[in-house]
Amino acid sequence: MSSMPSDPLPPPQTQINGHGEEEPLLGHRPPPPISDDEAVCHTLFRNLYTSTALLAQIGGLAFVIVVWVANLKQPLMLFTAHPLLNAIGVLLLLESTLLLQPTHTPKQKHTGAIVHSILNGTAFILMYSAFVVIFVNKLNHHGAHFESAHAIIGLTTYILMFLQATVGIVQFYLPNVVGGEANAKAIYKYHRISGYLILLFILATAISVTYTPYIAYVLKIRTWFVALCSVVILAGVLPRVSLKKLW
């Protein structure tokens, strides 16, 4: 009796250039689509360097590097923390501004606002710590308070920043305080306008400090350099302002 023929083995998968039959003819399978959250994060991250944002980054980083290098070359003291903390705070505020330029979808706006508030909150902690440092330093050396143009503009800036932060927290996290989300959203344009005005005050504070004796003659940070950094920062930020959101 002849044995029953066994089932034929399936033909081996054809390999072409190292790929199986089911591989696309023109290459590998496309990667899986990214999630909405990944797309939002990608968009927000791109806002930090696309368009004219790169100019703002150059101006901000150049300012921070010069401030840190100039101060760390000198003997460390209590005062040293004042410019170092303020410089990093300014850079964080710049990043938080660029992050939201622009946002389009509700998801981008919501996520961007959260990151914006975190960056701003960190910047405010650093910069108000710098304020405490200089205040205590003045007390220790029996120095005059709020006498120079830098001190006056700086104090004004700190007050404006506090008001800005308070309004921002209320309108985003506590909208019921102002009568609900509709009223909170109506405040957004004023929050944006005041934010750009505060940026001008911050840059004016940075320029004015170069006229103080310690900065001018010990650290030797030049007025023209800080002014140039300020112009480059504004050249990166202002063209990205959406005027329709300010009116």
N, CA, C and O of each residue as an XYZ file, in Angstrom:
988
protein
N       0.863     -1.192      0.000
C       0.000      0.000      0.000
C       0.893      1.232      0.000
O       1.814      1.375      0.804
N       0.578      2.100     -0.928
C       1.393      3.327     -0.990
C       0.961      4.293      0.100
O      -0.217      4.377      0.448
N       1.910      5.001      0.619
C       1.597      5.960      1.698
C       0.931      7.181      1.107
O       1.159      7.558     -0.042
N       0.064      7.810      1.970
C      -0.630      9.031      1.535
C       0.391     10.153      1.371
O       1.310     10.295      2.177
N       0.218     10.943      0.321
C       1.170     12.065      0.147
C       0.976     13.098      1.256
O      -0.149     13.441      1.619
N       2.065     13.569      1.767
C       1.988     14.591      2.838
C       1.598     15.937      2.243
O       1.817     16.207      1.062
N       1.001     16.789      3.116
C       0.607     18.127      2.645
C       1.836     18.898      2.211
O       2.862     18.879      2.891
N       1.735     19.566      1.099
C       2.909     20.324      0.631
C       3.233     21.463      1.595
O       2.337     22.107      2.141
N       4.527     21.698      1.794
C       4.947     22.784      2.665
C       4.664     24.110      1.985
O       4.781     24.228      0.765
N       4.286     25.127      2.787
C       4.038     26.438      2.147
C       5.321     26.968      1.561
O       6.395     26.787      2.134
N       5.219     27.606      0.445
C       6.449     28.134     -0.182
C       7.083     29.186      0.705
O       6.391     29.977      1.346
N       8.392     29.187      0.735
C       9.051     30.208      1.554
C       8.721     31.599      1.046
O       8.523     31.830     -0.146
N       8.670     32.535      2.027
C       8.350     33.919      1.661
C       9.463     34.463      0.768
O      10.651     34.376      1.078
N       9.028     35.015     -0.332
C       9.994     35.549     -1.279
C      10.715     36.749     -0.673
O      10.097     37.654     -0.112
N      11.996     36.730     -0.798
C      12.810     37.836     -0.288
C      13.369     38.619     -1.467
O      14.007     38.059     -2.359
N      13.128     39.883     -1.455
C      13.658     40.753     -2.491
C      14.447     41.855     -1.809
O      13.902     42.686     -1.083
N      15.744     41.837     -2.064
C      16.604     42.852     -1.451
C      16.464     42.882      0.059
O      16.529     43.935      0.693
N      16.263     41.663      0.632
C      16.204     41.599      2.077
C      14.848     41.881      2.660
O      14.706     41.900      3.882
N      13.819     42.106      1.818
C      12.490     42.414      2.319
C      11.530     41.306      1.917
O      11.719     40.663      0.885
N      10.499     41.079      2.727
C       9.495     40.075      2.433
C       8.496     40.569      1.415
O       8.511     41.731      1.008
N       7.590     39.620      0.998
C       6.600     39.953     -0.029
C       5.676     41.081      0.398
O       5.216     41.879     -0.418
N       5.412     41.128      1.728
C       4.439     42.095      2.201
C       5.044     43.467      2.447
O       4.330     44.395      2.827
N       6.335     43.612      2.238
C       6.959     44.912      2.411
C       6.560     45.809      1.247
O       6.416     45.327      0.124
N       6.377     47.110      1.494
C       6.085     48.023      0.384
C       7.203     48.000     -0.644
O       8.372     47.819     -0.306
N       6.823     48.188     -1.919
C       7.805     48.116     -2.992
C       8.869     49.192     -2.867
O      10.019     48.974     -3.246
N       8.492     50.370     -2.332
C       9.427     51.485     -2.316
C      10.077     51.704     -0.950
O      10.605     52.786     -0.694
N      10.051     50.736     -0.096
C      10.735     50.913      1.180
C      10.008     50.247      2.318
O       9.091     49.456      2.099
N      10.411     50.562      3.534
C       9.817     49.958      4.714
C       8.412     50.494      4.940
O       7.985     51.475      4.331
N       7.710     49.808      5.842
C       6.381     50.284      6.203
C       6.494     51.673      6.831
O       7.466     51.950      7.533
N       5.529     52.538      6.594
C       5.586     53.878      7.216
C       5.457     53.753      8.731
O       4.789     52.843      9.221
N       6.088     54.655      9.473
C       5.988     54.592     10.921
C       4.556     54.852     11.369
O       3.795     55.512     10.662
N       4.187     54.343     12.531
C       2.820     54.582     13.016
C       2.587     56.063     13.232
O       3.517     56.793     13.571
N       1.361     56.516     13.040
C       1.075     57.945     13.218
C       1.317     58.373     14.657
O       1.095     57.601     15.591
N       1.780     59.629     14.832
C       2.031     60.113     16.181
C       0.712     60.523     16.833
O      -0.252     60.869     16.150
N       0.688     60.478     18.147
C      -0.526     60.810     18.877
C      -0.744     62.319     18.878
O       0.142     63.098     18.528
N      -1.958     62.704     19.286
C      -2.272     64.132     19.357
C      -1.346     64.846     20.339
O      -0.889     65.957     20.071
N      -1.073     64.205     21.475
C      -0.207     64.824     22.476
C       1.203     65.026     21.936
O       1.829     66.058     22.177
N       1.699     64.023     21.197
C       3.039     64.144     20.604
C       3.066     65.255     19.569
O       4.043     65.997     19.482
N       2.003     65.376     18.784
C       1.936     66.422     17.760
C       1.921     67.798     18.403
O       2.573     68.720     17.912
N       1.184     67.947     19.497
C       1.120     69.226     20.197
C       2.486     69.594     20.758
O       2.944     70.726     20.601
N       3.138     68.631     21.416
C       4.470     68.885     21.982
C       5.476     69.243     20.896
O       6.332     70.107     21.091
N       5.369     68.575     19.754
C       6.272     68.856     18.634
C       6.071     70.283     18.132
O       7.039     70.994     17.863
N       4.806     70.698     18.007
C       4.502     72.044     17.534
C       5.023     73.097     18.502
O       5.622     74.089     18.086
N       4.795     72.879     19.796
C       5.241     73.841     20.797
C       6.770     73.935     20.822
O       7.331     75.022     20.964
N       7.427     72.795     20.683
C       8.891     72.800     20.685
C       9.425     73.536     19.466
O      10.404     74.277     19.563
N       8.779     73.334     18.311
C       9.212     74.016     17.089
C       9.069     75.528     17.231
O       9.825     76.280     16.616
N       8.116     75.977     18.025
C       7.931     77.409     18.218
C       9.153     78.084     18.833
O       9.317     79.300     18.729
N      10.005     77.291     19.470
C      11.167     77.851     20.143
C      12.299     78.217     19.178
O      13.220     78.946     19.546
N      12.228     77.711     17.945
C      13.352     77.988     17.040
C      12.937     78.290     15.605
O      13.793     78.654     14.799
N      11.677     78.156     15.256
C      11.266     78.437     13.886
C      11.031     79.930     13.686
O      10.908     80.694     14.643
N      10.974     80.320     12.424
C      10.754     81.707     12.054
C      11.843     82.580     12.680
O      13.020     82.221     12.639
N      11.464     83.719     13.257
C      12.462     84.620     13.832
C      12.825     84.257     15.273
O      13.627     84.949     15.901
N      12.242     83.182     15.798
C      12.526     82.789     17.191
C      14.015     82.540     17.405
O      14.532     82.760     18.500
N      14.700     82.083     16.365
C      16.128     81.806     16.500
C      16.907     83.081     16.851
O      17.886     83.022     17.595
N      16.482     84.216     16.324
C      17.121     85.486     16.666
C      16.974     85.771     18.160
O      17.935     86.144     18.833
N      15.752     85.589     18.667
C      15.508     85.825     20.094
C      16.356     84.899     20.955
O      16.877     85.311     21.991
N      16.493     83.642     20.524
C      17.302     82.687     21.274
C      18.769     83.118     21.299
O      19.423     83.015     22.337
N      19.287     83.596     20.178
C      20.674     84.048     20.116
C      20.895     85.220     21.059
O      21.865     85.241     21.818
N      19.987     86.203     21.010
C      20.112     87.362     21.882
C      20.016     86.997     23.346
O      20.790     87.494     24.165
N      19.063     86.125     23.687
C      18.889     85.723     25.077
C      20.053     84.920     25.617
O      20.519     85.167     26.730
N      20.529     83.957     24.836
C      21.652     83.121     25.280
C      22.936     83.931     25.391
O      23.715     83.731     26.323
N      23.165     84.843     24.450
C      24.371     85.684     24.506
C      24.366     86.528     25.775
O      25.398     86.674     26.430
N      23.214     87.080     26.120
C      23.089     87.892     27.341
C      23.389     87.059     28.583
O      24.153     87.483     29.450
N      22.786     85.872     28.669
C      22.982     85.018     29.847
C      24.441     84.588     29.974
O      25.004     84.619     31.068
N      25.051     84.190     28.866
C      26.441     83.719     28.910
C      27.378     84.816     29.397
O      28.230     84.573     30.251
N      27.222     86.028     28.854
C      28.102     87.128     29.256
C      27.903     87.477     30.732
O      28.877     87.705     31.448
N      26.655     87.519     31.190
C      26.390     87.835     32.594
C      27.008     86.784     33.515
O      27.647     87.124     34.510
N      26.819     85.529     33.188
C      27.350     84.459     34.046
C      28.879     84.442     34.033
O      29.504     84.342     35.089
N      29.479     84.538     32.863
C      30.941     84.497     32.773
C      31.562     85.674     33.511
O      32.527     85.500     34.255
N      31.011     86.878     33.311
C      31.555     88.068     33.958
C      31.478     87.964     35.476
O      32.412     88.362     36.171
N      30.380     87.435     35.994
C      30.215     87.333     37.445
C      31.044     86.208     38.054
O      31.593     86.359     39.145
N      31.135     85.089     37.356
C      31.886     83.953     37.910
C      33.392     84.167     37.845
O      34.144     83.428     38.481
N      33.844     85.161     37.091
C      35.270     85.500     37.076
C      35.677     86.249     38.341
O      36.859     86.316     38.676
N      34.693     86.810     39.039
C      34.955     87.571     40.249
C      34.771     86.687     41.484
O      34.119     85.646     41.403
N      35.340     87.091     42.627
C      35.112     86.333     43.870
C      33.616     86.245     44.171
O      32.893     87.234     44.051
N      33.161     85.064     44.558
C      31.742     84.860     44.835
C      31.347     85.558     46.126
O      32.083     85.534     47.112
N      30.173     86.179     46.106
C      29.632     86.860     47.278
C      28.113     86.829     47.173
O      27.562     86.306     46.204
N      27.444     87.388     48.167
C      25.985     87.363     48.158
C      25.426     88.041     46.905
O      24.478     87.544     46.297
N      26.011     89.167     46.523
C      25.513     89.905     45.365
C      25.536     89.062     44.093
O      24.699     89.250     43.210
N      26.486     88.136     43.994
C      26.655     87.354     42.762
C      25.367     86.655     42.359
O      25.079     86.511     41.171
N      24.592     86.220     43.346
C      23.355     85.497     43.038
C      22.331     86.386     42.340
O      21.482     85.886     41.602
N      22.398     87.695     42.564
C      21.399     88.611     41.992
C      21.422     88.602     40.458
O      20.383     88.340     39.850
N      22.547     88.873     39.813
C      22.551     88.844     38.345
C      22.402     87.439     37.767
O      21.793     87.264     36.712
N      22.955     86.437     38.453
C      22.858     85.076     37.915
C      21.404     84.596     37.883
O      20.949     84.051     36.877
N      20.687     84.798     38.973
C      19.289     84.363     39.038
C      18.420     85.165     38.076
O      17.548     84.613     37.405
N      18.665     86.472     38.013
C      17.870     87.305     37.106
C      18.087     86.921     35.645
O      17.139     86.893     34.861
N      19.339     86.625     35.278
C      19.641     86.277     33.884
C      18.911     85.003     33.465
O      18.331     84.949     32.381
N      18.936     83.986     34.311
C      18.226     82.742     33.992
C      16.724     82.978     33.963
O      16.018     82.410     33.130
N      16.234     83.818     34.873
C      14.812     84.140     34.880
C      14.375     84.815     33.594
O      13.320     84.496     33.047
N      15.180     85.744     33.113
C      14.872     86.432     31.850
C      14.816     85.432     30.697
O      13.927     85.508     29.849
N      15.761     84.501     30.664
C      15.775     83.503     29.590
C      14.535     82.615     29.638
O      13.966     82.292     28.595
N      14.111     82.218     30.835
C      12.907     81.392     30.966
C      11.662     82.155     30.524
O      10.783     81.584     29.878
N      11.580     83.431     30.862
C      10.447     84.242     30.409
C      10.423     84.344     28.886
O       9.359     84.324     28.267
N      11.598     84.452     28.298
C      11.683     84.495     26.841
C      11.198     83.185     26.236
O      10.451     83.190     25.258
N      11.620     82.062     26.815
C      11.186     80.762     26.302
C       9.670     80.608     26.418
O       9.025     80.093     25.504
N       9.107     81.048     27.529
C       7.667     80.897     27.735
C       6.879     81.754     26.752
O       5.761     81.400     26.378
N       7.453     82.877     26.331
C       6.802     83.733     25.337
C       6.859     83.104     23.952
O       5.848     83.039     23.253
N       8.030     82.645     23.559
C       8.199     82.036     22.234
C       7.352     80.775     22.093
O       6.869     80.459     21.006
N       7.177     80.066     23.192
C       6.445     78.804     23.172
C       5.026     78.981     22.641
O       4.492     78.099     21.967
N       4.425     80.116     22.945
C       3.036     80.343     22.554
C       2.905     81.122     21.248
O       1.803     81.531     20.882
N       3.998     81.327     20.552
C       3.963     82.066     19.280
C       4.220     81.128     18.108
O       5.383     80.821     17.848
N       3.231     80.663     17.400
C       1.817     80.806     17.731
C       1.246     79.477     18.219
O       1.914     78.446     18.143
N       0.028     79.501     18.714
C      -0.745     78.281     18.952
C      -2.069     78.432     18.207
O      -2.608     79.533     18.095
N      -2.589     77.311     17.697
C      -3.773     77.379     16.856
C      -4.932     76.561     17.417
O      -6.024     77.092     17.615
N      -4.705     75.285     17.672
C      -5.793     74.413     18.111
C      -6.031     74.576     19.615
O      -5.140     75.021     20.338
N      -7.232     74.216     20.089
C      -7.503     74.285     21.531
C      -6.514     73.468     22.354
O      -6.124     73.880     23.446
N      -6.105     72.305     21.831
C      -5.148     71.465     22.549
C      -3.797     72.162     22.658
O      -3.170     72.141     23.717
N      -3.349     72.774     21.579
C      -2.084     73.510     21.615
C      -2.154     74.656     22.611
O      -1.217     74.880     23.376
N      -3.266     75.379     22.600
C      -3.415     76.524     23.496
C      -3.434     76.084     24.956
O      -2.818     76.721     25.811
N      -4.145     74.989     25.238
C      -4.253     74.530     26.626
C      -2.911     74.008     27.142
O      -2.456     74.391     28.220
N      -2.286     73.130     26.355
C      -0.985     72.580     26.766
C       0.066     73.682     26.838
O       0.865     73.733     27.773
N       0.055     74.565     25.837
C       1.004     75.668     25.827
C       0.845     76.569     27.035
O       1.836     77.035     27.597
N      -0.403     76.822     27.446
C      -0.647     77.682     28.607
C      -0.109     77.041     29.884
O       0.409     77.736     30.758
N      -0.229     75.725     29.994
C       0.279     75.031     31.181
C       1.806     75.150     31.245
O       2.366     75.502     32.284
N       2.474     74.850     30.118
C       3.941     74.936     30.092
C       4.380     76.386     30.304
O       5.358     76.651     31.003
N       3.650     77.320     29.694
C       3.922     78.748     29.850
C       3.882     79.140     31.327
O       4.759     79.860     31.804
N       2.870     78.667     32.045
C       2.740     79.020     33.460
C       3.846     78.390     34.298
O       4.309     78.992     35.267
N       4.272     77.180     33.932
C       5.354     76.521     34.676
C       6.674     77.270     34.489
O       7.402     77.518     35.450
N       6.970     77.627     33.235
C       8.203     78.369     32.959
C       8.186     79.740     33.644
O       9.177     80.171     34.235
N       7.031     80.414     33.548
C       6.925     81.728     34.180
C       7.027     81.622     35.700
O       7.681     82.438     36.349
N       6.371     80.607     36.254
C       6.442     80.426     37.698
C       7.865     80.203     38.178
O       8.287     80.761     39.191
N       8.605     79.377     37.435
C      10.020     79.144     37.777
C      10.831     80.426     37.653
O      11.659     80.737     38.510
N      10.581     81.173     36.564
C      11.298     82.439     36.352
C      11.003     83.421     37.476
O      11.910     84.100     37.957
N       9.751     83.503     37.898
C       9.389     84.445     38.953
C      10.054     84.082     40.278
O      10.507     84.959     41.013
N      10.109     82.797     40.573
C      10.783     82.359     41.808
C      12.251     82.785     41.785
O      12.774     83.294     42.777
N      12.908     82.572     40.646
C      14.318     82.951     40.522
C      14.508     84.458     40.637
O      15.411     84.930     41.328
N      13.648     85.207     39.955
C      13.838     86.649     39.905
C      13.450     87.333     41.218
O      14.071     88.323     41.605
N      12.437     86.817     41.898
C      12.098     87.385     43.207
C      13.123     86.969     44.253
O      13.354     87.698     45.217
N      13.735     85.814     44.072
C      14.859     85.447     44.942
C      16.014     86.419     44.725
O      16.694     86.808     45.675
N      16.231     86.810     43.467
C      17.267     87.802     43.163
C      16.952     89.141     43.817
O      17.857     89.845     44.265
N      15.670     89.492     43.873
C      15.261     90.734     44.533
C      15.576     90.678     46.031
O      16.081     91.644     46.603
N      15.274     89.544     46.656
C      15.578     89.377     48.083
C      17.084     89.484     48.321
O      17.529     90.099     49.290
N      17.854     88.880     47.427
C      19.315     88.910     47.559
C      19.835     90.345     47.544
O      20.628     90.726     48.405
N      19.396     91.139     46.575
C      19.919     92.508     46.480
C      19.411     93.363     47.627
O      20.118     94.262     48.082
N      18.199     93.102     48.103
C      17.655     93.871     49.228
C      18.473     93.594     50.485
O      18.849     94.521     51.202
N      18.748     92.314     50.753
C      19.545     91.949     51.921
C      20.972     92.477     51.779
O      21.572     92.951     52.744
N      21.503     92.385     50.558
C      22.862     92.884     50.319
C      22.966     94.381     50.624
O      23.957     94.838     51.193
N      21.933     95.139     50.242
C      21.919     96.566     50.532
C      21.866     96.810     52.039
O      22.534     97.709     52.551
N      21.065     96.001     52.751
C      20.967     96.151     54.197
C      22.313     95.862     54.853
O      22.740     96.584     55.755
N      22.975     94.806     54.398
C      24.266     94.429     54.992
C      25.326     95.508     54.804
O      26.194     95.689     55.659
N      25.252     96.230     53.673
C      26.266     97.234     53.380
C      25.760     98.658     53.621
O      26.424     99.633     53.270
N      24.564     98.760     54.231
C      23.965    100.061     54.532
C      23.891    100.942     53.282
O      24.119    102.151     53.332
N      23.566    100.294     52.166
C      23.456    101.021     50.905
C      22.092    101.658     50.739
O      21.128    101.267     51.396
N      22.016    102.645     49.854
C      20.748    103.319     49.572
C      19.866    102.427     48.703
O      20.344    101.777     47.774
N      18.574    102.407     49.018
C      17.630    101.584     48.266
C      16.935    102.410     47.189
O      16.565    103.562     47.418
N      16.762    101.811     46.012
C      15.951    102.383     44.950
C      16.374    103.826     44.617
O      15.547    104.733     44.522
N      17.683    103.996     44.445
C      18.224    105.317     44.168
C      18.601    105.460     42.697
O      18.370    106.512     42.101
N      19.170    104.431     42.112
C      19.607    104.494     40.715
C      18.438    104.236     39.773
O      17.388    103.741     40.182
N      18.643    104.583     38.494
C      17.624    104.304     37.473
C      17.370    102.805     37.369
O      16.234    102.371     37.180
N      18.430    102.024     37.491
C      18.283    100.573     37.431
C      17.386    100.069     38.544
O      16.518     99.229     38.308
N      17.585    100.571     39.757
C      16.788    100.113     40.893
C      15.319    100.499     40.724
O      14.427     99.708     41.031
N      15.070    101.709     40.237
C      13.688    102.179     40.083
C      12.967    101.400     38.984
O      11.836    100.954     39.170
N      13.636    101.242     37.832
C      13.018    100.480     36.731
C      12.850     99.015     37.148
O      11.845     98.379     36.830
N      13.851     98.491     37.865
C      13.778     97.104     38.310
C      12.629     96.870     39.266
O      11.914     95.876     39.137
N      12.433     97.771     40.230
C      11.324     97.625     41.173
C       9.986     97.703     40.444
O       9.070     96.931     40.730
N       9.879     98.634     39.507
C       8.648     98.740     38.709
C       8.380     97.443     37.959
O       7.239     96.988     37.875
N       9.432     96.855     37.418
C       9.297     95.599     36.676
C       8.837     94.465     37.590
O       7.971     93.677     37.211
N       9.404     94.380     38.780
C       8.998     93.342     39.732
C       7.516     93.478     40.083
O       6.804     92.478     40.174
N       7.056     94.709     40.281
C       5.641     94.928     40.616
C       4.745     94.516     39.451
O       3.732     93.845     39.649
N       5.118     94.918     38.243
C       4.333     94.552     37.064
C       4.312     93.036     36.864
O       3.284     92.474     36.486
N       5.429     92.385     37.112
C       5.494     90.930     36.974
C       4.568     90.246     37.979
O       3.908     89.259     37.653
N       4.525     90.774     39.195
C       3.640     90.189     40.214
C       2.177     90.316     39.788
O       1.410     89.361     39.907
N       1.794     91.488     39.297
C       0.415     91.694     38.842
C       0.106     90.789     37.651
O      -0.975     90.207     37.565
N       1.067     90.679     36.734
C       0.889     89.832     35.550
C       0.689     88.378     35.943
O      -0.193     87.702     35.414
N       1.499     87.901     36.862
C       1.394     86.509     37.299
C       0.056     86.259     37.992
O      -0.573     85.222     37.782
N      -0.374     87.207     38.814
C      -1.642     87.048     39.524
C      -2.811     86.950     38.555
O      -3.667     86.076     38.689
N      -2.844     87.850     37.580
C      -3.916     87.829     36.574
C      -3.868     86.534     35.764
O      -4.906     85.929     35.496
N      -2.664     86.109     35.375
C      -2.530     84.882     34.586
C      -3.031     83.652     35.333
O      -3.715     82.808     34.754
N      -2.693     83.548     36.615
C      -3.149     82.402     37.419
C      -4.665     82.402     37.550
O      -5.308     81.359     37.425
N      -5.235     83.585     37.804
C      -6.688     83.675     37.987
C      -7.418     83.320     36.704
O      -8.357     82.524     36.729
N      -7.000     83.902     35.574
C      -7.762     83.691     34.349
C      -7.648     82.270     33.815
O      -8.561     81.799     33.137
N      -6.552     81.577     34.101
C      -6.399     80.222     33.567
C      -6.825     79.143     34.570
O      -7.523     78.195     34.209
N      -6.400     79.291     35.830
C      -6.662     78.247     36.809
C      -7.885     78.528     37.686
O      -8.482     77.597     38.227
N      -8.261     79.793     37.831
C      -9.379     80.150     38.717
C     -10.347     81.090     37.996
O     -10.606     82.192     38.480
N     -10.884     80.671     36.846
C     -11.729     81.585     36.063
C     -12.997     82.026     36.787
O     -13.539     83.090     36.487
N     -13.476     81.224     37.735
C     -14.697     81.595     38.452
C     -14.525     82.868     39.268
O     -15.499     83.554     39.579
N     -13.282     83.177     39.610
C     -13.020     84.398     40.379
C     -13.432     85.639     39.586
O     -13.834     86.646     40.169
N     -13.330     85.566     38.261
C     -13.695     86.712     37.417
C     -15.027     86.481     36.711
O     -15.340     87.161     35.733
N     -15.809     85.524     37.205
C     -17.145     85.320     36.656
C     -17.271     84.261     35.596
O     -18.283     84.225     34.897
N     -16.275     83.384     35.443
C     -16.381     82.293     34.494
C     -15.371     82.372     33.368
O     -14.618     83.338     33.247
N     -15.373     81.322     32.537
C     -14.382     81.218     31.467
C     -14.522     82.312     30.419
O     -13.524     82.789     29.878
N     -15.759     82.711     30.130
C     -15.966     83.742     29.104
C     -15.287     85.046     29.524
O     -14.607     85.686     28.722
N     -15.474     85.427     30.771
C     -14.831     86.659     31.249
C     -13.315     86.500     31.308
O     -12.569     87.433     31.011
N     -12.868     85.299     31.698
C     -11.425     85.051     31.783
C     -10.787     85.160     30.402
O      -9.713     85.746     30.264
N     -11.433     84.607     29.381
C     -10.885     84.667     28.030
C     -10.863     86.098     27.495
O     -10.011     86.449     26.679
N     -11.807     86.921     27.962
C     -11.835     88.317     27.522
C     -10.629     89.093     28.049
O     -10.270     90.137     27.505
N     -10.003     88.575     29.114
C      -8.839     89.234     29.704
C      -7.557     88.856     28.969
O      -6.540     89.537     29.106
N      -7.598     87.770     28.185
C      -6.379     87.240     27.565
C      -5.615     88.308     26.780
O      -4.392     88.405     26.879
N      -6.353     89.113     25.993
C      -5.644     90.071     25.139
C      -4.893     91.105     25.979
O      -3.807     91.542     25.599
N      -5.466     91.495     27.115
C      -4.781     92.453     27.990
C      -3.567     91.801     28.647
O      -2.549     92.451     28.887
N      -3.694     90.511     28.933
C      -2.575     89.758     29.507
C      -1.428     89.684     28.504
O      -0.263     89.810     28.879
N      -1.762     89.480     27.220
C      -0.731     89.426     26.181
C      -0.049     90.789     26.023
O       1.178     90.875     25.966
N      -0.859     91.849     25.955
C      -0.294     93.187     25.768
C       0.637     93.543     26.923
O       1.749     94.022     26.701
N       0.187     93.309     28.147
C       1.016     93.634     29.311
C       2.265     92.770     29.354
O       3.306     93.212     29.839
N       2.176     91.539     28.851
C       3.343     90.665     28.819
C       4.446     91.226     27.930
O       5.622     91.193     28.294
N       4.062     91.743     26.759
C       5.059     92.338     25.865
C       5.613     93.644     26.442
O       6.790     93.952     26.254
N       4.775     94.409     27.139
C       5.258     95.627     27.780
C       6.256     95.301     28.895
O       7.255     95.999     29.072
N       5.974     94.240     29.635
C       6.892     93.822     30.702
C       8.223     93.387     30.109
O       9.275     93.636     30.697
N       8.187     92.739     28.949
C       9.441     92.369     28.279
C      10.283     93.609     28.008
O      11.502     93.578     28.174
N       9.641     94.705     27.590
C      10.368     95.952     27.352
C      10.962     96.492     28.654
O      12.090     96.985     28.666
N      10.208     96.400     29.741
C      10.715     96.848     31.044
C      11.903     96.000     31.485
O      12.874     96.521     32.033
N      11.824     94.699     31.246
C      12.933     93.807     31.623
C      14.199     94.175     30.863
O      15.281     94.247     31.446
N      14.065     94.408     29.558
C      15.230     94.772     28.752
C      15.769     96.143     29.159
O      16.981     96.359     29.166
N      14.870     97.065     29.496
C      15.312     98.382     29.961
C      16.062     98.261     31.285
O      17.044     98.968     31.514
N      15.598     97.368     32.152
C      16.286     97.128     33.425
C      17.681     96.576     33.177
O      18.642     96.977     33.834
N      17.785     95.658     32.232
C      19.086     95.060     31.920
C      20.047     96.089     31.347
O      21.233     96.082     31.676
N      19.548     96.973     30.494
C      20.410     98.009     29.908
C      20.843     99.010     30.976
O      22.005     99.414     31.019
N      19.909     99.406     31.835
C      20.220    100.423     32.848
C      21.257     99.952     33.860
O      21.977    100.769     34.433
N      21.339     98.635     34.087
C      22.307     98.145     35.074
C      23.738     98.369     34.613
O      24.650     98.407     35.439
N      23.952     98.517     33.320
C      25.315     98.720     32.820
C      25.863    100.093     33.184
O      27.055    100.349     33.009
N      25.003    100.981     33.692
C      25.452    102.308     34.126
C      25.831    102.333     35.609
O      26.316    103.352     36.102
N      25.617    101.228     36.321
C      26.019    101.183     37.727
C      27.523    100.918     37.811
O      28.073    100.221     36.959
N      28.188    101.465     38.823
C      29.659    101.368     38.883
C      30.201     99.941     38.869
O      31.176     99.662     38.172
N      29.583     99.035     39.626
C      30.130     97.673     39.722
C      30.078     96.972     38.370
O      31.034     96.309     37.967
N      28.964     97.123     37.680
C      28.807     96.463     36.379
C      29.718     97.110     35.345
O      30.321     96.419     34.524
N      29.818     98.430     35.383
C      30.594     99.152     34.369
C      32.092     98.999     34.543
O      32.820     98.858     33.560
N      32.568     99.025     35.804
C      34.012     99.082     36.027
C      34.628     97.790     36.553
O      35.834     97.583     36.417
N      33.823     96.924     37.148
C      34.350     95.648     37.668
C      33.996     94.509     36.709
O      34.878     93.813     36.207
N      32.710     94.329     36.466
C      32.307     93.261     35.539
C      32.551     93.654     34.087
O      32.749     92.793     33.230
N      32.538     94.937     33.817
C      32.817     95.477     32.475
C      31.866     94.911     31.415
O      32.281     94.564     30.309
N      30.597     94.827     31.773
C      29.562     94.465     30.798
C      29.102     95.760     30.138
O      28.578     96.647     30.812
N      29.290     95.872     28.849
C      29.091     97.120     28.139
C      27.624     97.369     27.778
O      26.859     96.450     27.485
N      27.278     98.636     27.812
C      25.907     99.027     27.479
C      25.554     98.625     26.053
O      24.457     98.129     25.797
N      26.478     98.836     25.129
C      26.187     98.537     23.728
C      25.883     97.057     23.526
O      25.063     96.689     22.684
N      26.561     96.205     24.316
C      26.342     94.765     24.140
C      24.950     94.366     24.626
O      24.238     93.636     23.936
N      24.559     94.843     25.817
C      23.234     94.507     26.343
C      22.145     95.104     25.455
O      21.107     94.481     25.231
N      22.390     96.327     24.945
C      21.419     96.940     24.034
C      21.286     96.127     22.751
O      20.182     95.945     22.237
N      22.413     95.638     22.233
C      22.381     94.815     21.025
C      21.620     93.519     21.272
O      20.809     93.113     20.440
N      21.873     92.864     22.407
C      21.139     91.646     22.753
C      19.638     91.926     22.842
O      18.822     91.110     22.414
N      19.283     93.077     23.396
C      17.877     93.449     23.535
C      17.223     93.640     22.172
O      16.098     93.197     21.944
N      17.941     94.304     21.271
C      17.412     94.524     19.923
C      17.218     93.191     19.196
O      16.211     92.994     18.516
N      18.172     92.285     19.337
C      18.071     90.976     18.686
C      16.903     90.182     19.266
O      16.181     89.508     18.530
N      16.717     90.261     20.583
C      15.583     89.581     21.216
C      14.267     90.122     20.663
O      13.383     89.352     20.288
N      14.141     91.440     20.613
C      12.905     92.043     20.093
C      12.701     91.714     18.625
O      11.567     91.524     18.184
N      13.794     91.645     17.860
C      13.692     91.281     16.441
C      13.190     89.855     16.270
O      12.603     89.516     15.243
N      13.421     89.023     17.275
C      12.930     87.653     17.212
C      11.515     87.491     17.724
O      10.787     86.608     17.272
N      11.115     88.340     18.671
C       9.805     88.196     19.308
C       8.711     88.980     18.587
O       7.647     88.431     18.298
N       8.958     90.247     18.295
C       7.895     91.128     17.804
C       7.293     90.715     16.465
O       6.078     90.829     16.305
N       8.085     90.234     15.481
C       7.453     89.829     14.222
C       6.485     88.665     14.369
O       5.648     88.442     13.495
N       6.589     87.931     15.451
C       5.703     86.780     15.669
C       4.445     87.133     16.449
O       3.605     86.268     16.700
N       4.309     88.397     16.834
C       3.118     88.828     17.586
C       1.920     88.824     16.648
O       1.963     89.392     15.557
N       0.852     88.174     17.092
C      -0.384     88.141     16.316
C      -1.228     89.357     16.709
O      -1.849     89.377     17.772
N      -1.239     90.363     15.842
C      -1.948     91.607     16.170
C      -3.442     91.402     16.356
O      -4.071     92.112     17.140
N      -4.016     90.441     15.644
C      -5.460     90.227     15.765
C      -5.852     89.722     17.155
O      -7.009     89.831     17.560
N      -4.850     89.154     17.899
C      -5.138     88.692     19.258
C      -4.996     89.805     20.283
O      -5.288     89.607     21.463
N      -4.550     90.971     19.841
C      -4.353     92.087     20.762
C      -5.477     93.110     20.681
O      -5.506     94.068     21.453
N      -6.411     92.907     19.739
C      -7.488     93.882     19.571
C      -8.847     93.235     19.759
O      -9.872     93.909     19.653
